[in-house]
Amino acid sequence: MATPATRILMGVNESSMKGYPHPSISSRNAFDWTLSKLIRTNYSGFSLLFLHVQIPDEDGFDDMDSIYASPEDFKDMKKRDKIRGLHLLEYFVGRCHEIGVKCEAWIKKGDPKEVICSEVKRVKPDLLIVGSRGLGPFQRVFVGTVSEFCVKHVECPVITIKRKADEAPQDPVDD
């Protein structure tokens, strides 16, 4: 009888730096670490579950004034957000398919801390892996960290992967 694959839930997010949506430094590092340190060449022994949580903007306009918004504008923004999330997940799913690792991916909306904890309860992975920006104590007070919250609240083991020092942008909040 075959042993079931180890199911790893990975919380992934897009980079906060300007440009086309691409994985954050922390998400990429966590994914690369998982491949090189856990999965190695045991591709059939693991199943990666990618969760991307989109944070709803209060008005949906990022930094723009929403006074002149039409219903069509909101539909366009919802489409844009969905496309950005799909492009992000496409990166991870594509890499998994290239090497033969089973995977699933989905998008949820809400507070990343709460949604990740809720999804861990729902999907019951063997392990949660999240990236960490490595914020200092002062920044953590104002920005907060998803990884610390998850370590305290989820019901499975959690591995946090720090961002490499040489990959840190000028503003440590950026990722």
N, C-alpha and C positions, 0 to 999 in steps of 0.2 A: 504494500500500500504506500502510495506516494505521500510525502510530507507536504502539508499545505504551504504555500508561499508566505513568507513573512511580509505583512502588509505595513508599509511605511507611509504615513500621511505627511506631506510636505506643504507647509504654508508658503506660498510664493507671491511676490508682488512685483509690480513694475517699478522701474527706476524713477526716482523723483526728480532727476536731472532732466533738463530740456532735451527735446528731440523725439524721434519716433519711439513708441513704446517698446521697451526691451526689458529683460529681467534686471532687477536690482542687483547690485554687487553682492549683497548678502544672500539673496536667493540663488544666484549662480554659484557662489562659493559653497553653499549648503548642498546643492545638487551635485557639484563636482566632488565634494568630500564624500557624499553618500555613495557615488559610483566607485570612487577609488578606494575607500576604506571599508565599506560594508559589503557592497555587491561584488566588487572585484570582477571575477569571471563567472560567478554563480548567478547568471542571468535568470534562470528559471526558478531560483529559490526566493525571488523577491517580486513584489508587486508594489509599484509606486502610485500613490494617490495624491494628485496635485490639486490643492485648493487655493483659488485666488479670491480674496475678499475685496470687493470694490466698496469704497467708502462713499456713501451718498453725499454730495455737496448740498448745502442747505437750499440753494436755489438752482443748482445744476449748471451754473455759469462760471465756475471757477472764480476768476478775479474780475469778471465783466459785470457791468451794470445790467440788471435784469428788467429794467423798466419797460423796454420796448420788445419784450419777448412775445412771441406768438405761440399758439399750441403746436404749430409745425416745428418751431425751434426746439421745444422739449422733446418731440419725437426724434428729431435729428440727434440731439445730445444722447438720448438713450441708445440709439443705434451706434453712435460713436463709441460710447462706453463699452457696449457689448463687443464691438469689433476690437477695441484695444485689449480687452480681457482675453478674447480668443487668440489674438496674435501672441500675447504673452504665453498662454498655455501651449500654443503651437510649438514654441521653442522647446519646451520640456518634453512634450509628447513626441516630437520629431526626433529628438536625441535618443529617447527610449526605444523608439522603433528602429533606429539605425543599429543599435547594439542588441536588440532582442529582449528588452526588459518589458514585462507586462505593465501597463499603466492605465489609469483613468484620470480624468480631469474635469473639474467643474468650477463654476463661478457662483458666489453668493454675494449679497449686499449686506452691509451693516458695519458694526464696530469689529475690526479684525480680532481683537481679544475675545470678545463674546462669541463671535461666529466660529472661530477655530475650536473653542472649548465645546460648543454645541455640536459641531461636526465630529469631534472626537467621540462624544457620547453616542452619536447616531451611527457612525461607521465602525467604531471599535477597532482601530488599528492596533498593531502590536507596538508601534513606536511613532512618536511625533518628532519631526526634525524641522527646525526653523532657523533662519539666519538671524544674526544679531549685528547691529551697526556698531556696537562697542561704545555707546554713549557714556560720557562721564556722569558723575552724580548730579551735577547741576542741570545738565540737559535732560537727564531722566525724570527730574521733578516736573519739568515743563512739557516735555514731549511724551514721556511714558514709554514703556517698552512692552511690546506684545510678547516677546520671549519670556520675560520675567513673570508676566501674568499667567502664561500657559504653564510654566513650571509649577506654579503654586496651585493651579486649578484643574488641570486635566487629569484623567484617570488612567494614564498610561505613561511609560517612561518618555522623557523628553531630552533630546540632544539639541543644544544650541551651538551654532557654528559662527564664530566671530569673523568679522571682515578682516582681511589681511591689512596690516598697517600701511604697506606700500600702495594699497588700493583706495585708501581713504581720501575722499574729496576734501577741498579746503573747508567746506562747511560740513562738520561731522553728521549733521542731521540729514544731509543729502545721502542718497543711496543709489 
